[in-house]
């Protein structure tokens, strides 16, 4: 019963978080933003944070917590949100080479994962959860029939599990496709280089064998090869990524469009950055 109750609370809090995130981003960007890591109308990080605050300050008999002042709640939620948000961002990036929020342009940020204004907001939200939202949610579910609560939790677990599986599957498939596309592009460019080298070698063989002429020819050949390789990579990348996006299912496209960007580290490959640009263009076109 306890696990079922807490899971139902987690879903309710996650849904409230989704409403807040989507409303805030919609107002800020002047167009509808369906926020969240998953397909459904929930943002799990809000559910986890609010549930932990509810348990810590109200549910468990921890000394000094149930009578905590607003300042104490604020400070604990402030620092707790930093840990939760940073570790979640880091884990998602490590697992999927992507990120769903970026505070790089916000003052007092740490690696773009957390920032002072957002953490202050979460600290204040902690007070709201403990003083207002928790009593409402707790009262709403207090008199709910035990079997109904169990049934609700099972339904929510099933839907949550299906959503999580679809999202992870989509992200995993895209990661595999990125590697495949990158390998194909490299092979085609290598093949183009070989053809270019063969033609250049024939041309050089017909020239007068003078040192300066050979060096000049080699330099020109190198310049032409680099230009052609860059143009070829540009064309192939655009074609492959466009084909990948168009062949994706609706669920996969939704997952891609929810991503704010791909791996921020210096070793992040160019293909993912190009996909980010293409996603931004798709998102912009969809909003017109």
Secondary structure as GFF3:
##gff-version 3
##sequence-region A 1 288
A	DSSP	alpha_helix	2	29	.	.	.	ID=ss1
A	DSSP	alpha_helix	44	54	.	.	.	ID=ss2
A	DSSP	pi_helix	55	59	.	.	.	ID=ss3
A	DSSP	alpha_helix	70	96	.	.	.	ID=ss4
A	DSSP	beta_strand	98	99	.	.	.	ID=ss5
A	DSSP	beta_strand	109	110	.	.	.	ID=ss6
A	DSSP	beta_strand	114	115	.	.	.	ID=ss7
A	DSSP	alpha_helix	116	128	.	.	.	ID=ss8
A	DSSP	pi_helix	129	133	.	.	.	ID=ss9
A	DSSP	alpha_helix	134	142	.	.	.	ID=ss10
A	DSSP	alpha_helix	146	205	.	.	.	ID=ss11
A	DSSP	alpha_helix	211	246	.	.	.	ID=ss12
A	DSSP	alpha_helix	250	258	.	.	.	ID=ss13
A	DSSP	beta_strand	261	262	.	.	.	ID=ss14
A	DSSP	alpha_helix	270	287	.	.	.	ID=ss15
###
